[in-house]
Amino acid sequence: MNRQLSQTEIDAVFENMQDHRKEAPAAKFDFRRPDRIPKSQVRAIHLLHDTFVRNLVSSLSAYLRSYLTVNLVSVEQLSYAEFLDGLPSPTCMVSLGLSPYDGNGVLEINPSLVFPILEMLMGGSGKSSAGIQRDITEIEQKLLDGLFRITLHDLREAWKGVTDVDFTIESLETEPQLLHILAPNEAVVAVGVEIRIGESVGMMNIAMPSIVIKMMRQKFDQQWSVRKTHASVGEQARVLRLLRDANLTLEARLEGPTLTVRDLLELSEGHLLTFDFPVERPVELLVNDEHKFTGQVVNTGRKRGCLIEKIRPLQGRINGDGDGGGAPGGPG
């Protein structure tokens, strides 16, 4: 017991401690930790679900024939176990297929929303079902098919901005801890959406495996690179097609002299106003009060017209070159 350590033994102890310190970080490092998705991709997912929320509020309002509000509360990364721990029990949650990608997601709707929605689908107001906490029956599951169909449709449309994902229902569960579609420590991206229907408020939660979203990283990069440079030919054609039926105001102005309000008020019968506008002076055509064309007044049968001679770049609203009012020209 009184034996003293030699210097060699002491050095060996310290070397052994240093070796353990070097190995400790590697032993504790978790390659499946939730923060492996870049923040830029998380922001893109946030913007994507902003679109989903805007579409969902319109779809659900029409489906339930009631005013409601839908707000995107959070987009965060956490483990699947942490996601399940934050859900009420019992609840209404479904396993989502993510074709063509391997893996499953989760869609959960709080009971504080499910039962008021069920009552509204049956013709009620939804107020008397706000505090019910129980498992949903098989008949109630069938009634919720329409709700899930609308929700997944809007989710597909929102994700089309990045990639085509066919969200489908594979199974339904009422106890969060019994839905074993992912490992407890597997990272997921959790999206929290708050829905308010009258006095009823609840959450809709969506979880997608981080590994699946990481596989889409190239899709996200392509989306943002297109947005930063220019729209594709197909996108340009789509926007042009939407704009073709838009209404614009076209004016041909013969700009003449101005006069003060005092002079205008003093006008009476017998006064003569001259609007000097030389024939050779071009006529300015304005589209929604913006200079767009320059041309000449011409005859087209019994009507006046304007022959376009030059297309001008937009330079802001016309203020006149010292001339304000004037007699209007014929239709261009």
Sequence and secondary structure as in RCSB ss.txt:
>XXXX:A:sequence
MNRQLSQTEIDAVFENMQDHRKEAPAAKFDFRRPDRIPKSQVRAIHLLHDTFVRNLVSSLSAYLRSYLTVNLVSV
EQLSYAEFLDGLPSPTCMVSLGLSPYDGNGVLEINPSLVFPILEMLMGGSGKSSAGIQRDITEIEQKLLDGLFRI
TLHDLREAWKGVTDVDFTIESLETEPQLLHILAPNEAVVAVGVEIRIGESVGMMNIAMPSIVIKMMRQKFDQQWS
VRKTHASVGEQARVLRLLRDANLTLEARLEGPTLTVRDLLELSEGHLLTFDFPVERPVELLVNDEHKFTGQVVNT
GRKRGCLIEKIRPLQGRINGDGDGGGAPGGPG
>XXXX:A:secstr
      HHHHHHHHHHHHHHHHHHHHHH  TT GGGS HHHHHHHHHHHHHHHHHHHHHHHHHHTS EEEEEEEE
EEEEHHHHHHTS SS EEEEEEEETSSSEEEEEE HHHHHHHHHHHTTS SSTTTT  S   HHHHHHTHHHHHH
HHHHHHHHHTTT   EEEEEEEES GGG  SS TT EEEEEEEEEEETTEEEEEEEEEEHHHHHHTHHHHHHHHH
HHHS   HHHHHHHHHHHTT    EEEE       HHHHHT  TT        TTS EEEEETTEEEEEEEEEEE
TTEEEEEEEEE    SB   SS     B    
